[in-house]
Amino acid sequence: EKLPKEKFLLVCNHRGILDPLLTMDVLRKWDMGFVAKAVIYKIPILCRLMHRSYCLCLNRDDMRSSAKTIARAAYFIKNDFASMGIYPEGIRSQEDEMLPFMHGAFKIAKMAACPIVVTTITDTEKATRYFWKKTEVHLDFIDMIEKDVVAENTTVNLSNMAREKMEKNLAQYK
């Protein structure tokens, strides 16, 4: 009920390598892609899965390439191909605290003029570390930042809004 009918940008904290796969599985009725760092595309099985979906490669060492990836993600949303997901922390957090956000992740929503779905995920790092044990993972859809709010705010403000909502939600799991 917290997901819009239109395409959206999903932002989430990042805990484990399985985060995008689990999120895509939960949202399999929606066309969903993710912006992922380039090194992920060197893992053979993941590379094949990501190329079959709307996932995009982000090369953080090349600013021009990164800008093209952000623009392409916005294009996918704006032209109703797929909703896109991104982890504003940029890398997986090894601690219980979130890492600083990269505000540029929110440029996708600004460029696409779309809503932002704020989510959190917990314990996926345990699922990969202890794959033989049953692990309870929580994927919470916290809130949606409406597209008119996206239009009125800077990427820094949007980043701070999303982070505040995520921190509040994650506090219940500590």
KEKE-3310 file (N, C-alpha, C; in steps of 0.2 Angstrom, whole numbers, plus 5000, padded with zeros to 4 digits):
npx = (5004:5011:5017:5018:5007:5013:5030:5045:5058:5067:5075:5087:5095:5111:5115:5120:5126:5116:5105:5099:5094:5085:5076:5071:5065:5054:5048:5043:5032:5033:5041:5058:5074:5091:5104:5120:5137:5151:5160:5152:5147:5157:5155:5150:5137:5129:5130:5124:5111:5108:5110:5099:5089:5083:5095:5109:5126:5137:5150:5160:5173:5173:5167:5159:5154:5147:5137:5130:5125:5116:5107:5102:5095:5085:5079:5074:5064:5056:5051:5043:5048:5054:5055:5067:5081:5092:5106:5110:5121:5131:5141:5141:5137:5147:5144:5131:5127:5121:5131:5138:5127:5127:5123:5120:5113:5100:5097:5092:5078:5075:5077:5069:5057:5049:5041:5049:5052:5055:5065:5070:5082:5086:5098:5103:5116:5119:5113:5121:5133:5130:5124:5118:5110:5093:5088:5081:5075:5071:5062:5057:5045:5044:5040:5034:5040:5032:5031:5029:5035:5048:5051:5051:5062:5080:5093:5101:5092:5082:5089:5093:5080:5076:5086:5083:5071:5074:5083:5075:5066:5075:5080:5071:5076:5087)
npy = (4994:5006:5008:5017:5019:5023:5023:5023:5029:5019:5019:5013:5006:4998:4982:4969:4958:4952:4960:4968:4957:4950:4961:4963:4951:4952:4962:4957:4958:4971:4980:4981:4988:4990:5002:4998:4995:4994:4983:4973:4967:4959:4947:4932:4925:4934:4945:4940:4939:4952:4959:4954:4961:4977:4983:4994:4999:5007:5017:5023:5029:5036:5051:5056:5044:5040:5050:5048:5035:5039:5047:5038:5029:5038:5040:5027:5027:5038:5036:5025:5012:5005:5004:5010:5005:5011:5012:5023:5024:5019:5009:4993:4993:4989:4989:4992:5005:5017:5022:5037:5046:5047:5061:5062:5051:5054:5062:5055:5054:5067:5071:5062:5066:5059:5049:5045:5030:5025:5014:5000:4988:4973:4962:4954:4952:4942:4932:4929:4926:4915:4905:4892:4892:4897:4913:4927:4940:4957:4968:4983:4994:5010:5024:5036:5048:5061:5066:5079:5085:5080:5088:5101:5101:5101:5089:5086:5089:5080:5068:5069:5069:5056:5048:5051:5045:5032:5029:5031:5020:5009:5009:5002:4989:4987)
npz = (5000:5002:4990:4975:4961:4949:4941:4951:4962:4972:4988:4999:5014:5015:5017:5014:5001:4995:4995:4983:4976:4984:4986:4973:4972:4981:4975:4963:4955:4950:4938:4940:4943:4947:4952:4952:4958:4948:4950:4954:4942:4938:4944:4939:4939:4945:4936:4924:4929:4932:4919:4913:4918:4923:4928:4931:4928:4938:4938:4949:4948:4937:4933:4922:4916:4927:4928:4916:4919:4930:4923:4914:4922:4927:4915:4912:4923:4920:4907:4909:4909:4920:4938:4948:4959:4972:4983:4994:5002:4995:4997:5006:5023:5036:5049:5062:5060:5048:5034:5028:5016:4999:4990:4977:4973:4974:4963:4953:4955:4955:4942:4935:4940:4949:4963:4978:4986:5002:5010:5022:5025:5034:5042:5030:5028:5037:5031:5020:5027:5035:5027:5028:5039:5044:5041:5047:5038:5036:5026:5025:5020:5022:5019:5008:4998:4991:4973:4971:4982:4980:4969:4975:4983:4987:4982:4993:5004:5001:5003:5016:5022:5019:5025:5039:5040:5038:5048:5060:5058:5058:5071:5079:5077:5085)
capx = (5000:5015:5020:5014:5005:5018:5037:5047:5065:5068:5081:5087:5101:5114:5118:5123:5126:5109:5100:5095:5091:5079:5071:5068:5061:5048:5044:5044:5026:5034:5048:5062:5081:5095:5110:5125:5144:5154:5163:5146:5147:5162:5153:5147:5130:5125:5131:5119:5104:5107:5109:5092:5084:5085:5101:5114:5132:5139:5158:5161:5179:5173:5161:5155:5150:5142:5132:5126:5121:5111:5103:5099:5091:5080:5076:5070:5058:5052:5048:5039:5051:5056:5057:5074:5083:5099:5108:5113:5127:5136:5144:5138:5139:5149:5142:5124:5125:5122:5136:5135:5124:5129:5117:5119:5108:5093:5096:5088:5071:5074:5077:5063:5051:5045:5041:5054:5050:5060:5064:5076:5083:5090:5101:5105:5123:5119:5111:5127:5138:5128:5119:5115:5105:5088:5089:5075:5077:5066:5062:5052:5043:5043:5036:5035:5041:5028:5035:5029:5040:5054:5052:5052:5068:5087:5095:5103:5086:5079:5094:5092:5073:5076:5090:5080:5065:5077:5086:5070:5064:5080:5081:5067:5079:5093)
capy = (5000:5012:5009:5021:5015:5025:5021:5026:5027:5015:5020:5008:5005:4992:4977:4963:4957:4949:4965:4969:4951:4949:4966:4962:4945:4954:4967:4954:4960:4977:4980:4984:4987:4993:5004:4994:4997:4991:4977:4967:4965:4954:4941:4929:4923:4940:4948:4938:4941:4960:4961:4952:4965:4984:4985:4998:4998:5014:5017:5029:5032:5040:5055:5056:5038:5040:5055:5044:5030:5042:5050:5032:5027:5043:5039:5021:5028:5043:5033:5019:5005:5001:5008:5009:5005:5013:5012:5030:5024:5017:5002:4989:4995:4983:4990:4993:5011:5018:5026:5044:5046:5051:5064:5062:5046:5057:5066:5051:5056:5074:5070:5058:5069:5053:5048:5041:5025:5024:5007:4998:4980:4971:4955:4951:4951:4936:4927:4926:4923:4909:4903:4885:4893:4901:4920:4932:4947:4962:4973:4988:5000:5015:5029:5038:5055:5062:5069:5087:5086:5079:5094:5107:5101:5099:5082:5086:5089:5073:5063:5070:5066:5049:5045:5052:5040:5025:5029:5030:5013:5004:5009:4996:4982:4987)
capz = (5000:5002:4984:4970:4955:4944:4943:4957:4964:4979:4991:5005:5017:5011:5022:5011:4994:4993:4996:4977:4974:4989:4985:4967:4972:4984:4970:4956:4951:4947:4934:4945:4942:4952:4950:4956:4957:4942:4952:4954:4935:4937:4947:4933:4940:4946:4930:4920:4931:4931:4912:4911:4921:4921:4932:4927:4931:4940:4938:4953:4946:4930:4934:4916:4916:4933:4926:4911:4922:4933:4918:4911:4927:4927:4909:4913:4927:4917:4901:4912:4908:4926:4944:4950:4966:4973:4990:4994:5006:4990:4999:5011:5029:5040:5056:5063:5058:5041:5031:5025:5010:4993:4989:4970:4971:4973:4957:4949:4957:4953:4934:4933:4943:4952:4970:4981:4991:5007:5013:5025:5025:5040:5042:5024:5029:5041:5026:5016:5031:5038:5022:5030:5044:5042:5043:5046:5035:5036:5021:5027:5016:5027:5018:5001:4997:4985:4968:4972:4988:4977:4965:4979:4988:4984:4983:5000:5008:5000:5006:5024:5024:5018:5030:5045:5041:5039:5055:5064:5057:5060:5078:5082:5077:5089)
cpx = (5004:5019:5016:5012:5010:5025:5040:5055:5064:5074:5081:5094:5104:5117:5122:5122:5120:5104:5096:5091:5084:5074:5068:5064:5054:5044:5044:5038:5028:5041:5053:5070:5084:5101:5115:5132:5147:5157:5158:5146:5152:5161:5148:5139:5126:5125:5125:5112:5103:5107:5102:5087:5086:5091:5106:5120:5134:5147:5159:5168:5179:5166:5157:5151:5145:5136:5127:5122:5115:5105:5099:5094:5084:5076:5071:5063:5053:5048:5044:5042:5052:5056:5064:5076:5090:5100:5113:5120:5133:5140:5140:5141:5141:5147:5134:5122:5126:5128:5133:5132:5127:5123:5115:5114:5101:5092:5092:5080:5070:5073:5071:5056:5046:5045:5047:5051:5056:5059:5070:5076:5087:5092:5102:5112:5124:5117:5116:5132:5136:5122:5116:5110:5099:5089:5083:5077:5070:5067:5056:5051:5040:5038:5038:5035:5038:5033:5034:5034:5047:5056:5054:5059:5074:5088:5098:5098:5083:5083:5093:5085:5073:5080:5086:5074:5068:5080:5081:5067:5069:5081:5077:5070:5085:5092)
cpy = (5006:5012:5012:5017:5017:5022:5025:5025:5024:5017:5016:5008:4999:4988:4971:4962:4955:4954:4967:4963:4950:4955:4965:4956:4948:4958:4964:4956:4967:4976:4984:4983:4991:4996:5001:4996:4992:4984:4971:4964:4960:4947:4937:4928:4930:4945:4946:4940:4949:4962:4959:4957:4972:4987:4989:4998:5006:5013:5023:5032:5036:5044:5056:5050:5038:5044:5052:5039:5033:5044:5044:5029:5031:5041:5033:5023:5033:5040:5026:5012:5001:5006:5006:5009:5007:5013:5018:5030:5022:5011:4999:4992:4989:4984:4991:5000:5012:5022:5032:5042:5050:5054:5064:5056:5049:5061:5062:5053:5063:5074:5067:5061:5063:5053:5044:5036:5024:5018:5006:4990:4979:4963:4951:4949:4944:4930:4924:4923:4916:4906:4896:4886:4898:4908:4924:4938:4951:4967:4977:4993:5005:5020:5031:5045:5057:5066:5076:5089:5085:5086:5100:5107:5099:5092:5081:5085:5082:5068:5063:5067:5059:5045:5046:5047:5033:5024:5027:5023:5008:5004:5004:4990:4982:4984)
cpz = (5000:4995:4979:4964:4949:4946:4948:4958:4971:4982:4998:5008:5014:5016:5019:5004:4991:4992:4989:4975:4978:4987:4978:4967:4976:4979:4963:4952:4948:4943:4938:4943:4947:4949:4955:4954:4952:4944:4953:4947:4934:4940:4942:4934:4941:4940:4925:4922:4930:4924:4910:4913:4919:4925:4928:4931:4932:4942:4942:4952:4940:4931:4928:4915:4921:4931:4921:4914:4926:4929:4915:4916:4927:4921:4909:4917:4923:4911:4903:4910:4915:4932:4945:4957:4967:4981:4990:4998:5001:4991:5005:5018:5033:5048:5056:5061:5051:5040:5029:5018:5005:4990:4981:4968:4970:4967:4952:4949:4954:4945:4931:4935:4945:4960:4972:4987:4996:5010:5018:5025:5031:5039:5036:5025:5033:5036:5022:5021:5034:5034:5024:5036:5041:5045:5042:5044:5035:5031:5023:5022:5020:5025:5010:5001:4990:4979:4968:4977:4984:4972:4969:4983:4984:4985:4990:5004:5007:5003:5014:5026:5024:5024:5037:5046:5042:5046:5060:5064:5059:5067:5082:5082:5081:5095)
residu = (GLU:LYS:LEU:PRO:LYS:GLU:LYS:PHE:LEU:LEU:VAL:CYS:ASN:HIS:ARG:GLY:ILE:LEU:ASP:PRO:LEU:LEU:THR:MET:ASP:VAL:LEU:ARG:LYS:TRP:ASP:MET:GLY:PHE:VAL:ALA:LYS:ALA:VAL:ILE:TYR:LYS:ILE:PRO:ILE:LEU:CYS:ARG:LEU:MET:HIS:ARG:SER:TYR:CYS:LEU:CYS:LEU:ASN:ARG:ASP:ASP:MET:ARG:SER:SER:ALA:LYS:THR:ILE:ALA:ARG:ALA:ALA:TYR:PHE:ILE:LYS:ASN:ASP:PHE:ALA:SER:MET:GLY:ILE:TYR:PRO:GLU:GLY:ILE:ARG:SER:GLN:GLU:ASP:GLU:MET:LEU:PRO:PHE:MET:HIS:GLY:ALA:PHE:LYS:ILE:ALA:LYS:MET:ALA:ALA:CYS:PRO:ILE:VAL:VAL:THR:THR:ILE:THR:ASP:THR:GLU:LYS:ALA:THR:ARG:TYR:PHE:TRP:LYS:LYS:THR:GLU:VAL:HIS:LEU:ASP:PHE:ILE:ASP:MET:ILE:GLU:LYS:ASP:VAL:VAL:ALA:GLU:ASN:THR:THR:VAL:ASN:LEU:SER:ASN:MET:ALA:ARG:GLU:LYS:MET:GLU:LYS:ASN:LEU:ALA:GLN:TYR:LYS)
# end
